[in-house]
Every structure is written in C-alpha cells, then in structure tokens.
Amino acid sequence: MRLLVISSSPNKEKSSTFVLAKEVLRGFSDEAVEWETIHLCDFKLNFCRHCEECHKKILDCSIKDNVPEILKKMLAADGIILASPNYINQITASMKAIFDRSTHFIHCRRLSDKYIAGVVSSGSGEDKDVLDYIKYYVNTCAAQYSGGVFCKAPITREKIDEAYQLGKKMSLDIKEKSVFPEQMRVIGDKKEHFKKLIERRKEDWPEEYQYWQDKGWL
Ligand SMILES: Cc1cc2nc3c(=O)[nH]c(=O)nc-3n(C[C@H](O)[C@H](O)[C@H](O)COP(=O)(O)O)c2cc1C
C-alpha cells in the first residue's frame, strides 16, 4: 500500500497540522505501508496559467517547476493525506496551487481508485469549511473521502486519538475498497458533466478525448 502525505504548512515537522497527519499515518501501523511526505514549502510551485496544455497533452505543463512530479506521485498513491493549516478559512495558497494545477485529474477522473483524508489545524478550531472544501476537491477528482480531522492548536490527546482512528479507517477503506454510495452519486453526476465537456472540447483537448475513448466512457 502506497501513501502520500501532502503537507502545506511552512512549519514543516513542527507544524500542528503535520503532527496530526502523522497520527493518521500511525493508524496504518498494521499494514505494509510505503509512505512519503511532501512538504510543499520545499518545492517550487507556481500558479496555473490556464494555458490548457495539460488537457491537450496529458499532464504536459508549460510551467517548469516541481508540480508535475507531485501530480505523478499522487497518481501512484493508493491513499493521500491532504494536510493544510486553516489560512483565512481556507486551505493554504500552496495547496490550492496544487489543486488548480491538477484539473486534468478532474476532467479524466484520474483519482478514481484512491482514498483521501483531510487534516486541518487552526487557531480557532473552526475548520468545517476547510475540510468540506478538501472533500469537494477529492470527489471532484473522482476519489472517495475517507474522512477528515481538524484541531484547534495545540493538539489535544482526544484529537490525537481521533486522527489515529481515521488512519485505521482509511487503511481499511483502501484494503476493502469501501464504497460510499452518497459520494459515488456525486462522483457519477460529475462524470456526466465532464463527459459533455470532453465531447464539446474534443478538438481543443485531443489527448483527454482519447483518454475517455480508451476507457470506453464515450
Ligand atoms: C496567513 C494565516 C491565516 C490564518 N487564518 C486563520 C483563520 O482564518 N482561522 C483560524 O482559526 N486560524 C488561522 N490561522 C492560524 C493557523 O491556522 C494556526 O496557527 C495553525 O494551527 C497553523 O498550523 P501549522 O502549525 O500546521 O502551521 C492563520 C494563520 C496564518 C499564518
């Protein structure tokens, strides 16, 4: 089982969000897990320029930075933990940059076999909107959301336990290929939406159109 932790706090190892994410990882303790952490602040990341290159030619990008390699790691993972501090009631700009640069995942349903969890920390503990947004992104990329954990810093024992339990649950979701019917309905509706878009834009985005054809989805 391959796991990827994407952590967007500039505080790296000292980050409350990352400490909580590590507890989620600890919940996988019984499994043969290979895991990798990406601290986004160590990478060169730029903002999407809406050139649509990645739709014309799959995952090709006109911006020469570290994002394409991060996206490839996301594709290779069975499970992803998205850990972001709450910055003005949202994920950090660095995490959003990754989301924006991954719209090919959305068009081509590329995270469909994956389970993803969200981890957020803040000064207030008012993190519902942030976790809801992470879940929205996850389902929009066709992945299933195993759950989320948030905490008001500093982290309490109760939150450590909650994060650990989330890790245990996520590891079972991956092993048993859990299906969450409500999320699958949302994912199915989005697939219909993107089918129409891909058909309408087939001349503009030939490789994404080909991808849908190869999958037998058209
Ligand atoms: C730019 C910025 C914006 C923030 N906005 C909020 C906010 O809207 N609500 C909140 O409760 N805390 C906010 N905080 C506090 C952080 O979310 C909090 O300190 C968090 O635990 C930091 O996580 P870290 O230790 O993983 O970096 C903000 C902090 C920064 C630097």
The ligand as an SDF file (V2000), in Angstrom:
LIG
                    3D

 31 33  0  0  0  0  0  0  0  0999 V2000
   -1.9660   33.5190    6.9570 C   0  0  0  0  0  0  0  0  0  0  0  0
   -2.6420   32.8700    8.1270 C   0  0  0  0  0  0  0  0  0  0  0  0
   -4.0240   32.8460    8.1740 C   0  0  0  0  0  0  0  0  0  0  0  0
   -4.6950   32.2260    9.2390 C   0  0  0  0  0  0  0  0  0  0  0  0
   -6.0500   32.2130    9.2400 N   0  0  0  0  0  0  0  0  0  0  0  0
   -6.6960   31.5940   10.2550 C   0  0  0  0  0  0  0  0  0  0  0  0
   -8.1360   31.5490   10.2700 C   0  0  0  0  0  0  0  0  0  0  0  0
   -8.8140   32.0440    9.4000 O   0  0  0  0  0  0  0  0  0  0  0  0
   -8.7290   30.9120   11.3020 N   0  0  0  0  0  0  0  0  0  0  0  0
   -8.0170   30.3210   12.3060 C   0  0  0  0  0  0  0  0  0  0  0  0
   -8.6180   29.7660   13.2010 O   0  0  0  0  0  0  0  0  0  0  0  0
   -6.6660   30.3380   12.3090 N   0  0  0  0  0  0  0  0  0  0  0  0
   -5.9890   30.9430   11.3140 C   0  0  0  0  0  0  0  0  0  0  0  0
   -4.6180   30.9870   11.3040 N   0  0  0  0  0  0  0  0  0  0  0  0
   -3.8670   30.2610   12.3560 C   0  0  0  0  0  0  0  0  0  0  0  0
   -3.3750   28.8880   11.8640 C   0  0  0  0  0  0  0  0  0  0  0  0
   -4.3850   28.1930   11.1770 O   0  0  0  0  0  0  0  0  0  0  0  0
   -2.8960   28.0280   13.0360 C   0  0  0  0  0  0  0  0  0  0  0  0
   -1.8600   28.6590   13.7180 O   0  0  0  0  0  0  0  0  0  0  0  0
   -2.4840   26.6560   12.5730 C   0  0  0  0  0  0  0  0  0  0  0  0
   -2.5310   25.7540   13.6650 O   0  0  0  0  0  0  0  0  0  0  0  0
   -1.0840   26.6440   11.9600 C   0  0  0  0  0  0  0  0  0  0  0  0
   -0.8130   25.3260   11.5590 O   0  0  0  0  0  0  0  0  0  0  0  0
    0.6650   24.7440   11.4270 P   0  0  0  0  0  0  0  0  0  0  0  0
    1.2600   24.6620   12.8110 O   0  0  0  0  0  0  0  0  0  0  0  0
    0.4270   23.3960   10.8400 O   0  0  0  0  0  0  0  0  0  0  0  0
    1.4260   25.6550   10.5260 O   0  0  0  0  0  0  0  0  0  0  0  0
   -3.9320   31.6030   10.2800 C   0  0  0  0  0  0  0  0  0  0  0  0
   -2.5350   31.6620   10.2290 C   0  0  0  0  0  0  0  0  0  0  0  0
   -1.8820   32.2770    9.1720 C   0  0  0  0  0  0  0  0  0  0  0  0
   -0.3880   32.3140    9.1240 C   0  0  0  0  0  0  0  0  0  0  0  0
  1  2  1  0
  2  3  1  0
  2 30  2  0
  3  4  2  0
  4  5  1  0
  4 28  1  0
  5  6  2  0
  6  7  1  0
  6 13  1  0
  7  8  2  0
  7  9  1  0
  9 10  1  0
 10 11  2  0
 10 12  1  0
 12 13  2  0
 13 14  1  0
 14 15  1  0
 14 28  1  0
 15 16  1  0
 16 17  1  0
 16 18  1  0
 18 19  1  0
 18 20  1  0
 20 21  1  0
 20 22  1  0
 22 23  1  0
 23 24  1  0
 24 25  2  0
 24 26  1  0
 24 27  1  0
 28 29  2  0
 29 30  1  0
 30 31  1  0
M  END
$$$$
